[in-house]
Amino acid sequence: MFGDMMGMMGKLKETQQKVEATKKRLDTVTLEEKSGDDLLSVTITANREIKKIAIDDSLLADKEQLEDYLILTLNKAIQQATNVNEAELAAVAKEGMPNIPGMDSLFK
């Protein structure tokens, strides 16, 4: 019984280390989201840190339009980064989980 517990604790610690390593790796994964007409682009890491915003000069004339572009494009970029982040971390966590019936549905 204690051997099983010690093995599980070791596996959980190993999984925690893998999760931390994955979080660090996701800092280096960059994603780019563009507005539909390519007038604005956002570069973001999979950990949701914005690295770059490129704005076409034509958007600088209309403050409201620029704000709308920023909101829409930033939200899409954040959603894309969140999807990648959650998928990567869930894969690592699932890999390290003991085989307990019914737990598979938590990581889908």
Buried (B, 14 or more C-beta within 10 A) or exposed (E): EEEEEEEEEEBEEEBEEBBEEBBEEBEEBBBEBBBEEEBBBBBBBBBBEEEEBEBBEEBEEEEEEBEBBBEBBBEBBBEBBBEBBEEBBEEBBBEBBEEEEEEEEEEE
